Amino acid sequence: MKLRMIVAAAVLVSGAVHLILWADGMRDVSVVGPMFLLNAVGALVIAGAVLFWRSWVPLLMAAGFGASTLGAFVIAATVGLFGVHETWTGGYAITANVAELVALVGGCWALYAEGWAATARNHMPHRNTGSAHTGHHAT
């Protein structure tokens, strides 16, 4: 549960940064403004799910949230995203990037630590690698 709390906190920190930036003027930026607000709302929902739904799904959502949000920042800081060009400096950028990295790594780690990866492997259909059911007969 401790790892889930860290993952949820990381997701919330990233969402909080995006909400603050949205309130500080990003709300007026076409496309990216609504995405910042959606990020904040999504962070709240995902963090709640990580804490209260004992399933692999919210951990995967947290990891995906971290990866996609961090990926969007990298795109904005390199080539631009919907006309927005970010920089790698500043307290908000560093805080959000660290939080997103923690959400990504922590979400994956929690999936592994809780055994969800093994559970998923055990429920996957087995691929037949032998010749017993291939229709070929040894002669």
Stockholm file with secondary structure:
# STOCKHOLM 1.0

chainA/1-139         MKLRMIVAAAVLVSGAVHLILWADGMRDVSVVGPMFLLNAVGALVIAGAVLFWRSWVPLLMAAGFGASTLGAFVIAATVGLFGVHETWTGGYAITANVAELVALVGGCWALYAEGWAATARNHMPHRNTGSAHTGHHAT
#=GR chainA/1-139 SS CHHHHHHHHHHHHHHHHHHHHHHTTGGGSTTHHHHHHHHHHHHHHHHHHHHHCCSHHHHHHHHHHHHHHHHHHHHHHHTCBTTBCCCSCSHHHHHHHHHHHHHHHHHHHHHHHTTHHHHHHHHSCCCCCSSTTSSCCCC
#=GC SS_cons         CHHHHHHHHHHHHHHHHHHHHHHTTGGGSTTHHHHHHHHHHHHHHHHHHHHHCCSHHHHHHHHHHHHHHHHHHHHHHHTCBTTBCCCSCSHHHHHHHHHHHHHHHHHHHHHHHTTHHHHHHHHSCCCCCSSTTSSCCCC
//
